[in-house]
Amino acid sequence: MKNANNLRWGIVSTGRIAEKFCQDMKFVNNGHLVAVAARKLTDAQTFAAKYNIETAHEGYQKLFENPEIDIVYIATPHNFHFEQAKAALAAGKSVLCEKPMTISSIQCKELQELAKSKGVFLMEAMWTYFLPAIIKAKQWATEGRIGKIKHIKADFGFAVPDDNGGRLYNPALAGGCLFDMGIYPLAIAHYFNPAPMTDINIQVKKAKSGVDNDLVILAKANDVVLSLATSFQCRLQNAALIIGEKGYIHIPDFWQAKSCQLFGQDTQLETFADTSDSIGYCYEATAVAQAIFEGHIEHEIMPQSISLALQQQMEQLKTLF
């Protein structure tokens, strides 16, 4: 690295998520944007000009081989993640890959083994885990403020019209609400209670193409009851409730949480609000850079074992469809 305190980022994709990530880089003090790649050079050039990125590449392999880049952020649709992450790792780049990192546990294991063999950092971009409001909620739970956790309820869904063969409804492109949105409720449940799911019951609805467009999950994880849901059919509450014997924690819009509230049996005891102007991606980017500077190839908050566990959970659920 040219600067041991300033990670050099390469961006794969010029889509909506890549936009948000790059918007938030102005809040990151240990990294900067160096290059962006797209299938069309004009798209990369337009994006580079918008975010003051010095290099625009046509095609992703050129970015992976760019010696001026330390880490690649992959923000393409998830059916492309495996091949792109594999190529980036093979080129010796560290990788932060949007969720879900892959669409099978086999793919997930292969990427993790490759990263280890290359000695480079790999992490699934579970930005939710790095948000201050989520960290505060976890602190309350760990301190026993709500007592022993008994229930976790979380849902994430928006009305997404069937676009006649577009990615979200295309089974050949790993479409469906479980892969696209359902990983968030699974991830927040795992964050507060990292135990395997058992006694799983589901209610699933499918679109004309055959992909899932509404899914409700009722399961156990040790003695904690999980009530999780995701949907393309309608906007859900998009909140998480961590319910214990002595009270509960409410996290509005938990996937992009800006606040959380601590309740006793009947009264609100405490509230937390993240007043930053950032979207929230900056926390993840800063943490990744710090881990790399410290010589780690994974992050303790979002280790590779969690990515594999989430992949296995999604596979388990799909067998019930």
Sequence and secondary structure as in RCSB ss.txt:
>XXXX:A:sequence
MKNANNLRWGIVSTGRIAEKFCQDMKFVNNGHLVAVAARKLTDAQTFAAKYNIETAHEGYQKLFENPEIDIVYIA
TPHNFHFEQAKAALAAGKSVLCEKPMTISSIQCKELQELAKSKGVFLMEAMWTYFLPAIIKAKQWATEGRIGKIK
HIKADFGFAVPDDNGGRLYNPALAGGCLFDMGIYPLAIAHYFNPAPMTDINIQVKKAKSGVDNDLVILAKANDVV
LSLATSFQCRLQNAALIIGEKGYIHIPDFWQAKSCQLFGQDTQLETFADTSDSIGYCYEATAVAQAIFEGHIEHE
IMPQSISLALQQQMEQLKTLF
>XXXX:A:secstr
   TTSEEEEEE  SHHHHHHHHHGGG SSEEEEEEEESSHHHHHHHHHHTT SEEEESHHHHHT TT SEEEE 
S GGGHHHHHHHHHHTT EEEE SSS SSHHHHHHHHHHHHHHT  EEE  GGGG HHHHHHHHHHHTTTT SEE
EEEEEEE      SS GGG GGGT SHIIIIIHHHHHHHHHH     EEEEEEEEE TTS EEEEEEEEEETTEE
EEEEEESSS     EEEEESS EEEETTGGG SEEEEE SSSEEEEEE   SS SHHHHHHHHHHHHHTT SS S
SS HHHHHHHHHHHHHHHTT 
